[in-house]
Amino acid sequence: EIVQRRITCDVRTVMFESLIKQDIAFFDGTMTGQLTSRMTNDVAAVVQPVRQIMNTFLTAILRLIGGLFMCLLTSWKLTVLAATMIGPVVYLTGVYAKWSKQVN
């Protein structure tokens, strides 16, 4: 939550600095309410995907750590055996991704 708010604040600061650099003629033709509404909506549109990605990433990391802990708690030998399969699966996924790009 703190990181997300910081990103929002940074984006708003950059947008405001860009807005301040505009010519006076720009402000003559545009109403203040329209600018405020547009900036609010644009910041929300930019920050929303970042928030969702961060939430998904955090959830995935917590599940990975929890799953690893449960596996180690159940059987460390089985956990090591399962971990040896990670490399080949990642390799095969890369090969499939390259093949899929060529097909499409």
Phi, psi and omega per residue, in radians:
E1 nan -0.762 -3.125
I2 -1.139 -0.740 3.134
V3 -1.137 -0.706 3.132
Q4 -1.114 -0.722 3.106
R5 -1.155 -0.634 3.122
R6 -1.150 -0.708 3.096
I7 -1.098 -0.770 3.111
T8 -1.041 -0.785 3.130
C9 -1.090 -0.746 3.132
D10 -1.108 -0.748 3.137
V11 -1.130 -0.759 3.112
R12 -1.088 -0.683 3.128
T13 -1.115 -0.781 3.126
V14 -1.097 -0.755 3.127
M15 -1.121 -0.717 3.141
F16 -1.138 -0.742 3.104
E17 -1.083 -0.667 3.085
S18 -1.166 -0.666 -3.141
L19 -1.175 -0.668 -3.127
I20 -1.146 -0.517 -3.098
K21 -1.369 -0.069 -3.122
Q22 -1.233 2.750 3.063
D23 -1.190 2.788 3.100
I24 -1.122 -0.579 3.140
A25 -1.066 -0.564 3.102
F26 -1.058 -0.718 -3.104
F27 -1.334 -0.420 3.088
D28 -1.180 -0.606 -3.082
G29 -1.613 -0.079 -3.074
T30 -2.206 2.321 3.128
M31 -1.371 2.635 -3.101
T32 -1.073 -0.716 3.135
G33 -1.080 -0.670 3.113
Q34 -1.149 -0.729 3.105
L35 -1.096 -0.800 -3.124
T36 -1.097 -0.792 3.141
S37 -1.104 -0.768 -3.122
R38 -1.117 -0.761 3.139
M39 -1.125 -0.742 3.133
T40 -1.079 -0.806 -3.126
N41 -1.175 -0.689 -3.140
D42 -1.161 -0.726 3.111
V43 -1.105 -0.749 3.126
A44 -1.093 -0.689 -3.136
A45 -1.191 -0.562 -3.137
V46 -1.379 -0.696 -3.004
V47 -1.418 -0.504 -3.083
Q48 -1.005 -0.843 3.105
P49 -1.089 -0.632 3.120
V50 -1.113 -0.754 3.106
R51 -1.064 -0.768 -3.115
Q52 -1.140 -0.722 3.123
I53 -1.112 -0.747 3.135
M54 -1.117 -0.729 3.115
N55 -1.127 -0.738 3.122
T56 -1.121 -0.756 3.133
F57 -1.080 -0.791 -3.139
L58 -1.120 -0.728 3.109
T59 -1.100 -0.745 -3.138
A60 -1.126 -0.722 3.125
I61 -1.114 -0.784 3.128
L62 -1.100 -0.697 3.099
R63 -1.153 -0.689 3.119
L64 -1.095 -0.805 3.135
I65 -1.127 -0.759 3.117
G66 -1.107 -0.746 3.124
G67 -1.142 -0.705 3.102
L68 -1.107 -0.730 3.104
F69 -1.089 -0.768 3.136
M70 -1.129 -0.691 3.109
C71 -1.119 -0.797 3.130
L72 -1.116 -0.628 3.125
L73 -1.171 -0.646 -3.119
T74 -1.299 -0.978 -3.126
S75 -2.809 2.014 -3.124
W76 -1.214 -0.544 3.129
K77 -1.166 -0.748 3.114
L78 -1.177 -0.584 3.098
T79 -1.131 -0.758 3.119
V80 -1.134 -0.711 3.113
L81 -1.092 -0.768 3.129
A82 -1.162 -0.627 -3.123
A83 -1.177 -0.474 3.118
T84 -1.192 -0.303 -3.141
M85 -1.480 -0.183 -3.084
I86 -1.127 -0.811 -3.132
G87 -0.998 -0.954 3.132
P88 -1.068 -0.629 3.132
V89 -1.170 -0.725 3.100
V90 -1.116 -0.731 3.114
Y91 -1.078 -0.846 -3.129
L92 -1.122 -0.602 3.092
T93 -1.131 -0.717 3.085
G94 -1.109 -0.739 3.118
V95 -1.100 -0.759 3.130
Y96 -1.135 -0.667 3.131
A97 -1.113 -0.736 3.113
K98 -1.129 -0.767 3.126
W99 -1.098 -0.708 -3.129
S100 -1.148 -0.630 3.082
K101 -1.138 -0.675 -3.135
Q102 -1.195 -0.635 -3.126
V103 -1.222 -0.707 -3.109
N104 -1.536 nan nan
